[in-house]
């Protein structure tokens, strides 16, 4: 079932250690087939060097395992809530990449200090609040709901990333490949922002006009970055 999507998700998961985004098994990628309503995700706690495409787990949006010999990622319920709430996404990534996670542990969003950030993310990358009280009873599900809450009134396509306070980052995209790409961008932007504040503790976000120019030249209605198809 969904053999091509399993291969895609396997390759996307293998990109996490390739790009230095995970240590041990600290990360996962999923992708959804919107037609069937099934999504494919990495199994829980399996070493990357032991993974095979056929090890990927097929789930439905009710949280039921449809196919797979392993248990799905412990973060499956978070991915599920994002797929339900963000209908235009096709892939989700969670890591504990060190620079992005450092901002998350500090409880701070990442300001847009320059054009590298603005090329990919429109404005500050938000940091969701920490879960509290009975929210811990369904931790992974409520993490997803909290991310959705954080994006109320925000454009999840323009800012395809979030930090979960005291936890780590999630990113998404139109497919698994783009979600991984956004995770790499997030980690680089997080590193640059931290180093920027080290060099100049008084730094302020870049001018809005500059942010607009760089974001919309790649993503706007009249975008001109790159090549025509």
Residue frames as a rotation matrix with the C-alpha (Angstrom) as fourth column:
UNK 1
0.570 0.821 0.000 0.00
0.821 -0.570 0.000 0.00
0.000 0.000 -1.000 0.00
UNK 2
0.990 -0.135 -0.044 1.28
-0.137 -0.990 -0.026 3.47
-0.041 0.031 -0.999 -0.98
UNK 3
0.576 -0.811 0.100 4.65
0.770 0.580 0.265 1.97
-0.273 -0.076 0.959 -1.94
UNK 4
0.075 -0.556 0.828 5.85
0.679 -0.580 -0.451 5.09
0.730 0.596 0.334 -3.75
UNK 5
0.596 0.191 0.780 4.91
-0.335 -0.823 0.458 7.29
0.729 -0.534 -0.427 -0.80
UNK 6
0.948 -0.318 -0.023 6.76
0.182 0.481 0.857 4.92
-0.262 -0.817 0.514 1.55
UNK 7
0.234 -0.903 0.360 9.87
0.964 0.167 -0.206 5.30
0.126 0.395 0.910 -0.61
UNK 8
0.155 -0.102 0.983 9.50
0.243 -0.960 -0.138 9.07
0.958 0.260 -0.124 -0.59
UNK 9
0.847 0.224 0.483 9.04
-0.383 -0.374 0.845 9.21
0.370 -0.900 -0.231 3.18
UNK 10
0.757 -0.650 -0.070 11.97
0.601 0.651 0.464 6.84
-0.256 -0.393 0.883 3.72
UNK 11
0.015 -0.792 0.610 14.25
0.869 -0.291 -0.400 9.06
0.494 0.537 0.684 1.60
UNK 12
0.345 0.178 0.922 13.04
-0.116 -0.966 0.230 12.19
0.932 -0.186 -0.312 3.37
UNK 13
0.995 -0.003 0.096 13.77
-0.095 0.158 0.983 10.62
-0.018 -0.987 0.157 6.76
UNK 14
0.472 -0.877 0.084 17.24
0.870 0.479 0.117 9.68
-0.143 0.018 0.990 5.59
UNK 15
0.157 -0.375 0.914 17.83
0.466 -0.788 -0.403 13.33
0.871 0.489 0.051 4.69
UNK 16
0.927 0.241 0.287 17.54
-0.113 -0.550 0.828 14.33
0.357 -0.800 -0.483 8.36
UNK 17
0.631 -0.773 -0.057 20.89
0.361 0.228 0.904 12.83
-0.686 -0.592 0.423 9.44
UNK 18
0.171 -0.563 0.809 22.37
0.977 -0.010 -0.213 13.79
0.128 0.827 0.548 6.06
UNK 19
0.188 -0.017 0.982 21.73
0.256 -0.964 -0.066 17.47
0.948 0.264 -0.177 6.84
UNK 20
-0.753 -0.628 -0.196 22.72
0.316 -0.084 -0.945 17.20
0.577 -0.774 0.262 10.51
UNK 21
-0.255 0.755 0.604 19.19
-0.604 -0.612 0.510 17.73
0.755 -0.234 0.612 11.81
UNK 22
0.810 0.582 0.072 18.96
-0.435 0.515 0.739 14.66
0.393 -0.630 0.670 14.05
UNK 23
-0.491 -0.828 0.271 21.03
-0.835 0.359 -0.418 12.79
0.249 -0.431 -0.867 16.62
UNK 24
-0.870 0.168 0.463 20.26
-0.046 0.908 -0.416 9.09
-0.490 -0.383 -0.783 17.11
UNK 25
-0.583 0.724 0.369 16.51
0.787 0.390 0.477 8.75
0.202 0.569 -0.797 16.39
UNK 26
-0.428 0.379 -0.820 15.49
0.495 -0.661 -0.564 12.28
-0.756 -0.647 0.096 17.38
UNK 27
-0.581 0.277 -0.766 13.30
-0.612 -0.769 0.185 13.11
-0.537 0.576 0.616 14.42
UNK 28
-0.379 0.513 0.771 10.65
0.561 0.789 -0.250 12.00
-0.736 0.338 -0.586 11.98
UNK 29
-0.807 0.204 -0.554 9.11
-0.541 -0.630 0.557 12.80
-0.235 0.749 0.619 8.61
UNK 30
-0.295 0.753 0.588 5.65
0.458 0.651 -0.605 11.98
-0.839 0.091 -0.537 7.32
UNK 31
-0.906 0.160 -0.391 3.72
-0.410 -0.556 0.723 12.59
-0.102 0.816 0.569 4.09
UNK 32
-0.277 0.910 0.309 0.03
-0.113 0.288 -0.951 12.29
-0.954 -0.298 0.023 3.29
UNK 33
-0.929 0.227 0.292 -1.90
0.342 0.230 0.911 10.94
0.140 0.946 -0.291 0.34
UNK 34
-0.770 0.633 -0.083 -4.88
-0.496 -0.676 -0.545 13.29
-0.401 -0.378 0.834 0.35
UNK 35
-0.353 0.662 -0.662 -6.91
-0.737 0.239 0.632 11.13
0.577 0.711 0.403 -2.01
UNK 36
-0.153 0.254 -0.955 -6.97
0.284 0.937 0.204 8.15
0.946 -0.240 -0.216 0.33
UNK 37
0.645 0.331 0.689 -6.67
-0.480 -0.526 0.702 10.12
0.595 -0.784 -0.180 3.56
UNK 38
0.855 -0.438 -0.278 -3.74
0.519 0.702 0.488 7.93
-0.018 -0.562 0.827 4.63
UNK 39
0.670 -0.733 0.118 -0.33
-0.684 -0.671 -0.285 9.20
0.288 0.111 -0.951 5.68
UNK 40
0.660 -0.577 -0.481 3.02
0.464 0.817 -0.343 7.45
0.591 0.003 0.807 5.96
UNK 41
0.701 -0.400 0.591 5.42
-0.656 -0.688 0.312 8.07
0.281 -0.606 -0.744 8.85
UNK 42
-0.286 -0.915 -0.286 8.69
-0.523 0.399 -0.753 6.77
0.803 -0.066 -0.592 10.25
UNK 43
0.483 0.401 -0.778 8.45
0.383 0.702 0.600 3.98
0.787 -0.588 0.186 12.85
UNK 44
0.854 -0.056 0.518 9.24
-0.443 -0.599 0.667 4.85
0.273 -0.799 -0.536 16.46
UNK 45
0.566 -0.648 0.510 12.78
-0.637 0.048 0.769 4.52
-0.523 -0.760 -0.386 17.77
UNK 46
0.782 -0.326 0.531 14.29
0.515 0.818 -0.257 2.60
-0.351 0.474 0.807 14.83
UNK 47
-0.042 -0.901 -0.432 17.90
0.187 -0.432 0.882 3.55
-0.982 -0.043 0.186 14.02
UNK 48
0.502 0.239 -0.831 18.28
-0.639 -0.546 -0.543 5.38
-0.583 0.803 -0.121 10.73
UNK 49
-0.416 -0.755 -0.507 20.94
-0.905 0.286 0.316 3.00
-0.093 0.590 -0.802 9.48
UNK 50
-0.871 0.164 0.463 18.50
0.089 0.980 -0.179 0.11
-0.483 -0.115 -0.868 9.95
UNK 51
0.001 0.949 -0.315 15.50
-0.313 -0.299 -0.901 1.71
-0.950 0.099 0.297 8.25
UNK 52
-0.885 -0.113 0.452 14.10
0.382 0.379 0.843 0.41
-0.266 0.918 -0.292 4.96
UNK 53
-0.792 0.610 -0.018 11.25
-0.510 -0.645 0.569 1.80
0.336 0.459 0.822 2.84
UNK 54
-0.177 0.773 -0.609 9.02
0.064 0.627 0.776 -1.10
0.982 0.099 -0.161 3.79
UNK 55
-0.600 -0.091 -0.795 9.43
0.774 0.186 -0.605 -0.18
0.203 -0.978 -0.041 7.47
UNK 56
-0.925 0.298 0.235 7.40
-0.310 -0.950 -0.017 3.01
0.219 -0.088 0.972 7.02
UNK 57
-0.725 0.683 -0.089 4.00
0.547 0.494 -0.676 2.89
-0.418 -0.539 -0.732 8.74
UNK 58
-0.700 0.589 0.404 0.68
0.141 -0.440 0.887 3.74
0.700 0.678 0.226 7.07
UNK 59
-0.775 0.446 -0.448 -1.86
0.446 -0.116 -0.887 5.58
-0.448 -0.887 -0.109 9.26
UNK 60
-0.119 0.756 0.644 -5.30
0.787 -0.324 0.526 7.09
0.606 0.569 -0.556 8.75
UNK 61
-0.552 -0.105 0.827 -6.54
-0.126 -0.970 -0.207 10.43
0.824 -0.218 0.523 10.05
UNK 62
0.665 0.727 0.169 -8.39
-0.346 0.100 0.933 8.67
0.662 -0.679 0.318 12.84
UNK 63
0.095 -0.747 0.658 -5.06
-0.995 -0.075 0.059 7.58
0.005 -0.661 -0.751 14.30
UNK 64
0.749 0.231 0.621 -5.45
-0.285 0.958 -0.013 3.96
-0.598 -0.168 0.784 13.25
UNK 65
-0.429 -0.900 -0.075 -2.53
-0.573 0.206 0.793 1.95
-0.699 0.383 -0.604 11.91
UNK 66
0.628 0.654 -0.422 -3.45
-0.715 0.269 -0.645 0.66
-0.309 0.707 0.636 8.48
UNK 67
0.887 -0.396 -0.236 -0.22
0.190 0.780 -0.596 -1.12
0.421 0.484 0.767 7.60
UNK 68
0.178 -0.926 0.333 3.22
-0.626 -0.368 -0.688 -1.72
0.759 -0.086 -0.645 9.08
UNK 69
0.326 -0.120 -0.938 5.04
0.466 0.883 0.049 -4.15
0.822 -0.453 0.344 11.35
UNK 70
-0.705 -0.625 -0.334 6.37
0.621 -0.317 -0.717 -1.40
0.342 -0.713 0.612 13.64
UNK 71
0.272 0.680 -0.681 4.68
0.845 -0.508 -0.169 1.11
-0.460 -0.530 -0.712 15.90
UNK 72
0.477 -0.081 0.875 4.52
0.604 -0.693 -0.394 4.55
0.638 0.717 -0.282 14.29
UNK 73
-0.569 -0.719 0.400 6.51
0.284 -0.628 -0.725 7.52
0.772 -0.299 0.561 15.54
UNK 74
-0.414 0.381 -0.827 5.54
0.895 0.005 -0.445 8.70
-0.165 -0.925 -0.343 19.01
UNK 75
-0.735 0.103 -0.671 4.82
-0.054 -0.994 -0.094 12.09
-0.676 -0.033 0.736 17.38
UNK 76
-0.810 0.407 0.421 2.22
0.568 0.372 0.734 10.62
0.142 0.834 -0.533 15.01
UNK 77
0.119 0.947 -0.299 -0.73
0.975 -0.168 -0.143 12.33
-0.186 -0.274 -0.944 16.72
UNK 78
-0.064 -0.217 -0.974 0.94
0.128 -0.970 0.207 15.72
-0.990 -0.112 0.090 16.26
UNK 79
-0.954 -0.296 -0.048 1.42
-0.031 -0.062 0.998 15.11
-0.298 0.953 0.051 12.53
UNK 80
-0.519 0.827 0.216 -2.20
0.849 0.470 0.243 13.96
0.099 0.309 -0.946 12.30
UNK 81
0.259 0.647 -0.717 -3.57
0.708 -0.632 -0.314 17.19
-0.657 -0.427 -0.622 13.80
UNK 82
-0.408 -0.467 -0.784 -1.48
-0.192 -0.796 0.574 19.28
-0.892 0.385 0.235 11.41
UNK 83
-0.973 0.086 0.216 -2.79
0.232 0.351 0.907 17.37
0.002 0.933 -0.361 8.39
UNK 84
-0.167 0.983 -0.075 -6.36
0.985 0.163 -0.062 17.84
-0.049 -0.084 -0.995 9.60
UNK 85
0.368 0.342 -0.865 -5.98
0.524 -0.844 -0.111 21.57
-0.768 -0.412 -0.490 10.24
UNK 86
-0.117 -0.530 -0.840 -3.68
-0.504 -0.697 0.510 22.59
-0.856 0.483 -0.186 7.37
UNK 87
0.620 0.538 0.571 -5.27
0.080 0.680 -0.729 21.16
-0.780 0.498 0.379 4.20
UNK 88
0.909 -0.268 -0.319 -2.64
-0.395 -0.310 -0.865 22.51
0.133 0.912 -0.387 1.81
UNK 89
-0.024 -0.967 0.253 0.32
-0.969 0.085 0.232 20.68
-0.246 -0.240 -0.939 3.38
UNK 90
0.712 0.228 -0.664 1.57
-0.495 0.834 -0.245 17.30
0.498 0.503 0.706 2.21
UNK 91
0.187 -0.717 -0.672 4.52
0.504 0.657 -0.561 16.64
0.843 -0.234 0.484 4.51
UNK 92
0.868 0.073 0.491 5.56
-0.376 -0.548 0.747 17.27
0.324 -0.833 -0.448 8.13
UNK 93
0.047 -0.912 -0.408 8.97
0.307 0.402 -0.863 17.14
0.950 -0.084 0.299 9.83
UNK 94
0.945 0.068 0.321 9.88
-0.275 -0.369 0.888 17.13
0.179 -0.927 -0.330 13.50
UNK 95
0.186 -0.928 -0.323 13.47
0.404 0.372 -0.836 17.31
0.895 0.025 0.444 14.73
UNK 96
0.862 -0.116 -0.493 15.50
0.421 -0.377 0.825 18.35
-0.281 -0.919 -0.276 17.74
UNK 97
0.300 -0.768 0.566 18.02
0.703 -0.223 -0.675 20.23
0.645 0.600 0.474 15.60
UNK 98
-0.197 -0.451 -0.870 20.26
0.980 -0.077 -0.182 22.15
0.015 -0.889 0.458 18.03
UNK 99
-0.972 -0.220 0.085 19.89
0.220 -0.975 -0.014 25.78
0.086 0.005 0.996 16.97
UNK 100
-0.342 0.920 0.191 16.13
-0.277 -0.293 0.915 25.72
0.898 0.260 0.355 16.43
UNK 101
0.300 0.440 -0.846 15.66
0.616 0.588 0.524 23.69
0.729 -0.678 -0.094 19.61
UNK 102
-0.634 -0.585 -0.505 17.74
0.769 -0.408 -0.493 26.22
0.082 -0.701 0.709 21.55
UNK 103
-0.837 0.424 0.346 15.27
-0.334 -0.896 0.291 28.96
0.434 0.128 0.892 20.58
UNK 104
0.097 0.920 -0.379 12.39
-0.084 0.387 0.918 26.65
0.992 -0.057 0.115 21.53
UNK 105
0.034 -0.159 -0.987 13.93
0.886 0.462 -0.044 25.89
0.462 -0.873 0.157 24.92
UNK 106
-0.912 -0.370 -0.179 14.41
0.411 -0.830 -0.378 29.61
-0.008 -0.418 0.908 25.47
UNK 107
-0.090 0.979 -0.180 10.72
0.819 -0.030 -0.572 30.12
-0.566 -0.199 -0.800 24.68
UNK 108
-0.174 -0.055 -0.983 11.42
-0.239 -0.966 0.096 32.65
-0.955 0.251 0.155 21.95
UNK 109
0.839 0.369 0.400 10.25
0.354 0.187 -0.916 33.02
-0.412 0.911 0.026 18.38
UNK 110
-0.217 -0.950 0.223 12.94
0.802 -0.043 0.596 33.71
-0.557 0.308 0.772 15.79
UNK 111
0.422 0.370 -0.828 12.86
-0.050 -0.902 -0.429 37.31
-0.905 0.223 -0.362 14.53
UNK 112
0.695 -0.184 0.695 13.51
0.719 0.196 -0.667 38.04
-0.014 0.963 0.268 10.89
UNK 113
0.397 -0.644 -0.654 16.92
0.170 -0.648 0.742 39.69
-0.902 -0.406 -0.147 10.99
UNK 114
-0.467 -0.678 -0.568 17.80
-0.461 -0.361 0.811 39.40
-0.754 0.641 -0.144 7.32
UNK 115
0.000 0.485 -0.874 17.05
-0.995 -0.083 -0.046 38.37
-0.095 0.870 0.483 3.78
UNK 116
-0.849 -0.290 -0.442 17.97
-0.344 0.938 0.046 34.68
0.402 0.191 -0.896 4.20
UNK 117
-0.776 0.631 0.011 15.08
0.270 0.347 -0.898 34.35
-0.570 -0.694 -0.440 6.63
UNK 118
-0.169 0.770 -0.615 12.78
-0.476 -0.610 -0.634 36.56
-0.863 0.186 0.469 4.52
UNK 119
-0.611 -0.114 -0.783 13.37
-0.784 0.224 0.579 34.50
0.109 0.968 -0.226 1.38
UNK 120
-0.753 0.206 -0.625 11.63
0.066 0.969 0.240 31.51
0.654 0.140 -0.743 2.98
UNK 121
-0.264 0.632 -0.728 9.61
0.961 0.240 -0.140 32.57
0.087 -0.736 -0.671 6.03
UNK 122
-0.149 0.292 0.945 7.44
0.308 -0.894 0.325 35.68
0.940 0.339 0.044 6.14
UNK 123
0.355 0.214 0.910 8.14
-0.634 -0.660 0.403 37.32
0.687 -0.720 -0.099 9.46
UNK 124
-0.344 -0.517 0.784 8.92
-0.938 0.217 -0.269 35.87
-0.032 -0.828 -0.560 12.87
UNK 125
-0.323 0.198 -0.925 8.86
-0.085 0.968 0.237 32.10
0.943 0.155 -0.296 13.29
UNK 126
0.283 0.543 0.791 6.51
-0.754 -0.383 0.533 31.74
0.593 -0.747 0.301 16.28
UNK 127
-0.861 -0.433 -0.268 7.12
-0.129 0.695 -0.707 29.84
0.493 -0.574 -0.654 19.48
UNK 128
0.160 0.966 -0.204 4.03
-0.037 0.212 0.977 28.13
0.986 -0.149 0.070 20.86
UNK 129
0.154 -0.022 0.988 3.33
-0.953 -0.268 0.143 28.20
0.261 -0.963 -0.062 24.57
UNK 130
-0.888 -0.450 -0.097 4.12
-0.388 0.845 -0.368 25.18
0.248 -0.289 -0.925 26.73
UNK 131
-0.058 0.858 -0.511 1.41
0.062 0.514 0.856 22.62
0.996 0.018 -0.083 27.38
UNK 132
-0.762 -0.173 0.624 -0.06
-0.562 -0.301 -0.770 22.69
0.321 -0.938 0.132 30.86
UNK 133
-0.266 0.703 0.660 -2.25
-0.844 0.161 -0.512 20.75
-0.466 -0.693 0.550 33.24
UNK 134
0.251 0.500 0.829 -4.50
-0.099 0.865 -0.492 18.12
-0.963 0.042 0.266 31.70
UNK 135
0.705 -0.050 -0.708 -3.09
-0.702 -0.192 -0.686 18.88
-0.101 0.980 -0.171 28.22
UNK 136
-0.388 -0.922 0.010 -0.27
-0.919 0.388 0.069 16.49
-0.067 0.018 -0.998 29.10
UNK 137
0.003 0.457 0.889 -2.79
-0.372 0.826 -0.423 13.62
-0.928 -0.329 0.173 29.22
UNK 138
0.701 0.134 0.701 -2.83
0.582 0.462 -0.670 13.51
-0.414 0.877 0.245 25.40
UNK 139
0.133 -0.770 -0.624 0.57
0.185 -0.599 0.779 15.09
-0.974 -0.219 0.063 24.94
UNK 140
-0.764 -0.533 0.363 1.23
0.419 0.017 0.908 14.51
-0.490 0.846 0.211 21.24
UNK 141
-0.065 0.829 0.555 -2.33
0.968 -0.082 0.237 15.31
0.242 0.553 -0.797 20.13
UNK 142
0.756 0.415 -0.506 -2.41
0.576 -0.789 0.213 18.47
-0.311 -0.452 -0.836 22.20
UNK 143
-0.287 -0.886 -0.364 0.99
0.305 -0.444 0.842 19.51
-0.908 0.131 0.398 20.84
UNK 144
-0.708 0.090 0.701 -0.59
0.704 0.003 0.711 19.45
0.062 0.996 -0.065 17.39
UNK 145
0.372 0.923 0.094 -3.66
0.885 -0.384 0.264 21.34
0.280 -0.016 -0.960 18.59
UNK 146
0.429 -0.303 -0.851 -1.41
0.475 -0.726 0.498 23.89
-0.769 -0.618 -0.167 20.26
UNK 147
-0.720 -0.683 0.125 0.46
0.427 -0.293 0.855 24.48
-0.547 0.669 0.503 16.99
UNK 148
-0.334 0.700 0.631 -2.88
0.833 -0.095 0.545 24.98
0.442 0.708 -0.551 15.24
UNK 149
0.628 0.542 -0.558 -3.90
0.761 -0.578 0.296 27.42
-0.163 -0.611 -0.775 17.98
UNK 150
-0.095 -0.783 -0.615 -0.63
0.433 -0.589 0.682 29.31
-0.896 -0.202 0.395 17.52
UNK 151
-0.898 -0.308 0.314 -1.40
0.389 -0.225 0.893 29.75
-0.204 0.924 0.322 13.81
UNK 152
0.189 0.982 0.028 -4.88
0.945 -0.174 -0.277 31.18
-0.267 0.079 -0.960 14.26
UNK 153
0.877 0.198 -0.438 -4.85
0.094 -0.964 -0.250 34.36
-0.471 0.178 -0.864 12.18
UNK 154
-0.061 -0.952 -0.299 -1.49
-0.567 -0.213 0.796 33.42
-0.822 0.218 -0.527 10.62
UNK 155
0.658 0.188 -0.729 -0.64
-0.747 0.284 -0.601 32.05
0.094 0.940 0.327 7.19
UNK 156
0.549 -0.432 0.715 0.76
-0.222 0.749 0.624 28.54
-0.806 -0.501 0.315 7.68
UNK 157
0.746 -0.320 0.584 2.03
0.665 0.408 -0.625 28.50
-0.038 0.855 0.517 4.09
UNK 158
0.681 -0.487 0.547 3.95
-0.143 -0.821 -0.553 31.76
0.718 0.299 -0.629 4.47
UNK 159
-0.097 -0.688 0.719 5.51
-0.982 -0.052 -0.183 30.58
0.163 -0.724 -0.670 7.75
UNK 160
0.548 0.358 -0.756 5.92
-0.409 0.903 0.131 26.79
0.730 0.237 0.641 7.35
UNK 161
-0.348 -0.725 -0.594 7.58
0.365 0.479 -0.798 26.32
0.863 -0.495 0.098 10.74
UNK 162
0.648 0.483 0.588 6.93
-0.393 -0.449 0.802 26.58
0.652 -0.752 -0.101 14.46
UNK 163
-0.641 -0.760 -0.107 8.85
-0.213 0.310 -0.926 26.13
0.737 -0.571 -0.361 17.70
UNK 164
0.556 0.759 -0.338 7.23
0.153 0.306 0.940 24.31
0.817 -0.575 0.054 20.60
UNK 165
0.317 -0.450 0.835 8.38
-0.787 -0.616 -0.034 25.83
0.530 -0.646 -0.549 23.87
UNK 166
0.049 -0.469 0.882 10.81
-0.877 0.402 0.263 23.62
-0.478 -0.786 -0.392 25.84
UNK 167
0.575 0.258 0.777 10.54
0.048 0.937 -0.347 21.02
-0.817 0.237 0.526 23.07
UNK 168
-0.557 -0.788 0.263 11.64
0.308 0.098 0.946 21.64
-0.771 0.608 0.189 19.50
UNK 169
-0.531 0.274 -0.802 10.67
-0.677 -0.706 0.207 22.57
-0.509 0.653 0.560 15.93
UNK 170
-0.002 0.519 0.855 8.10
0.571 0.702 -0.426 21.31
-0.821 0.487 -0.298 13.44
UNK 171
-0.610 -0.098 -0.786 8.08
-0.531 -0.686 0.498 22.25
-0.588 0.721 0.366 9.77
UNK 172
0.128 0.686 0.716 5.81
0.392 0.628 -0.672 21.40
-0.911 0.367 -0.188 6.87
UNK 173
-0.656 -0.314 -0.686 5.49
-0.486 -0.520 0.703 21.83
-0.578 0.794 0.188 3.13
UNK 174
0.144 0.764 -0.629 3.60
-0.986 0.059 -0.153 20.75
-0.080 0.643 0.762 0.04
UNK 175
0.743 0.020 -0.669 5.33
-0.149 0.979 -0.137 17.35
0.653 0.202 0.730 0.30
UNK 176
0.865 -0.415 -0.281 7.91
0.456 0.420 0.785 15.56
-0.207 -0.807 0.552 2.42
UNK 177
0.018 -0.915 0.403 10.83
0.966 -0.088 -0.241 16.94
0.256 0.394 0.883 0.42
UNK 178
-0.002 0.033 0.999 9.73
0.128 -0.991 0.033 20.54
0.992 0.128 -0.002 0.88
UNK 179
0.923 0.359 0.136 9.08
-0.102 -0.113 0.988 19.95
0.370 -0.927 -0.068 4.58
UNK 180
0.527 -0.821 -0.221 12.68
0.813 0.411 0.412 18.70
-0.247 -0.397 0.884 4.99
UNK 181
-0.167 -0.556 0.815 13.94
0.743 -0.614 -0.267 21.65
0.649 0.560 0.515 2.98
UNK 182
0.415 0.411 0.812 12.10
-0.162 -0.845 0.510 23.99
0.895 -0.344 -0.284 5.35
UNK 183
0.963 -0.129 -0.235 13.60
0.265 0.328 0.907 22.17
-0.040 -0.936 0.350 8.35
UNK 184
0.066 -0.988 0.141 17.10
0.997 0.060 -0.045 22.78
0.036 0.143 0.989 6.95
UNK 185
-0.137 -0.041 0.990 16.28
0.338 -0.941 0.007 26.44
0.931 0.335 0.143 6.31
UNK 186
0.818 0.519 0.248 14.85
-0.069 -0.340 0.938 26.80
0.571 -0.784 -0.243 9.82
UNK 187
0.698 -0.605 -0.384 18.00
0.683 0.400 0.611 25.41
-0.216 -0.689 0.692 11.40
UNK 188
-0.274 -0.830 0.486 20.25
0.912 -0.385 -0.144 27.75
0.306 0.403 0.862 9.40
UNK 189
0.080 0.399 0.913 18.05
0.091 -0.915 0.392 30.77
0.993 0.052 -0.110 10.15
UNK 190
0.946 0.273 -0.173 18.00
0.168 0.040 0.985 29.86
0.276 -0.961 -0.008 13.86
UNK 191
0.280 -0.930 -0.238 21.81
0.941 0.217 0.261 29.67
-0.191 -0.297 0.936 13.89
UNK 192
-0.377 -0.414 0.829 22.23
0.666 -0.743 -0.068 32.97
0.644 0.526 0.555 12.06
UNK 193
0.454 0.640 0.620 19.76
0.001 -0.696 0.719 34.74
0.891 -0.326 -0.316 14.37
UNK 194
0.897 -0.164 -0.411 21.50
0.440 0.226 0.869 33.47
-0.050 -0.960 0.275 17.51
UNK 195
-0.079 -0.995 0.056 24.91
0.989 -0.071 0.130 34.48
-0.125 0.065 0.990 16.21
UNK 196
-0.119 0.131 0.984 23.50
0.461 -0.871 0.172 37.84
0.879 0.474 0.044 15.14
UNK 197
0.828 0.486 0.278 22.34
-0.027 -0.461 0.887 38.54
0.559 -0.742 -0.368 18.69
UNK 198
0.580 -0.718 -0.385 25.74
0.763 0.314 0.565 37.46
-0.285 -0.622 0.730 20.03
UNK 199
-0.361 -0.758 0.543 27.48
0.902 -0.433 -0.004 39.96
0.238 0.488 0.840 17.76
UNK 200
-0.823 0.167 0.543 24.98
-0.152 -0.986 0.074 42.76
0.547 -0.021 0.837 18.33
UNK 201
-0.743 0.540 -0.395 22.67
0.656 0.471 -0.590 42.32
-0.133 -0.698 -0.704 21.35
UNK 202
-0.425 0.579 -0.696 20.80
-0.073 -0.788 -0.611 45.47
-0.902 -0.209 0.377 20.27
UNK 203
-1.000 -0.009 0.021 19.92
0.020 0.110 0.994 44.14
-0.012 0.994 -0.110 16.82
UNK 204
-0.249 0.962 -0.112 16.42
-0.499 -0.227 -0.837 44.80
-0.830 -0.152 0.536 15.52
UNK 205
0.155 0.368 0.917 14.39
0.579 0.719 -0.386 42.93
-0.801 0.590 -0.101 12.91
UNK 206
-0.809 -0.487 0.331 15.09
0.527 -0.350 0.774 43.92
-0.261 0.800 0.540 9.33
UNK 207
-0.700 0.559 -0.445 12.90
-0.534 -0.823 -0.194 46.64
-0.474 0.102 0.874 7.78
UNK 208
0.037 0.828 0.559 9.47
0.027 0.559 -0.829 45.43
-0.999 0.046 -0.002 6.71
UNK 209
0.642 0.183 -0.744 10.03
-0.669 -0.338 -0.661 46.72
-0.373 0.923 -0.095 3.17
UNK 210
-0.360 -0.855 -0.373 13.11
-0.929 0.366 0.059 44.50
0.086 0.367 -0.926 2.84
UNK 211
-0.665 0.197 0.720 11.26
-0.175 0.897 -0.407 41.50
-0.726 -0.396 -0.562 4.24
UNK 212
0.422 0.906 -0.035 8.40
-0.177 0.044 -0.983 42.07
-0.889 0.421 0.179 1.80
UNK 213
0.345 -0.346 -0.873 10.72
-0.931 -0.243 -0.272 42.43
-0.118 0.906 -0.406 -1.17
UNK 214
-0.659 -0.743 -0.115 12.59
-0.751 0.658 0.056 39.20
0.034 0.123 -0.992 -0.52
UNK 215
-0.540 0.508 0.671 9.57
-0.016 0.791 -0.612 37.10
-0.842 -0.341 -0.419 0.39
UNK 216
0.449 0.888 -0.102 7.32
-0.108 -0.059 -0.992 38.23
-0.887 0.457 0.069 -2.43
UNK 217
0.093 -0.449 -0.889 9.96
-0.980 -0.197 -0.003 38.09
-0.173 0.871 -0.459 -5.15
UNK 218
-0.909 -0.405 -0.100 10.00
-0.415 0.904 0.104 34.32
0.049 0.136 -0.989 -4.51
UNK 219
-0.809 0.588 0.010 6.43
0.526 0.732 -0.432 33.65
-0.261 -0.345 -0.902 -3.39
UNK 220
-0.401 0.683 -0.610 4.23
-0.180 -0.712 -0.678 36.51
-0.898 -0.162 0.409 -4.54
UNK 221
0.586 0.745 0.319 1.83
0.226 0.228 -0.947 36.76
-0.778 0.627 -0.035 -7.47
UNK 222
0.939 -0.294 -0.177 4.55
-0.293 -0.415 -0.861 38.45
0.180 0.861 -0.476 -9.53
UNK 223
0.570 -0.754 0.327 7.47
-0.095 0.334 0.938 36.35
-0.816 -0.565 0.118 -8.27
UNK 224
0.845 -0.316 -0.432 10.53
-0.491 -0.138 -0.860 36.44
0.213 0.939 -0.272 -10.52
UNK 225
-0.032 -0.866 0.499 13.08
-0.887 0.255 0.385 34.35
-0.460 -0.431 -0.776 -8.62
UNK 226
-0.253 -0.158 0.955 14.24
-0.009 0.987 0.161 31.17
-0.968 0.032 -0.251 -10.37
UNK 227
-0.968 -0.161 -0.193 13.32
-0.205 0.061 0.977 29.77
-0.146 0.985 -0.092 -13.77
UNK 228
-0.029 0.974 -0.224 10.01
-0.983 -0.068 -0.168 29.45
-0.179 0.215 0.960 -15.53
UNK 229
0.055 0.115 0.992 8.72
-0.211 0.972 -0.101 25.89
-0.976 -0.204 0.078 -15.71
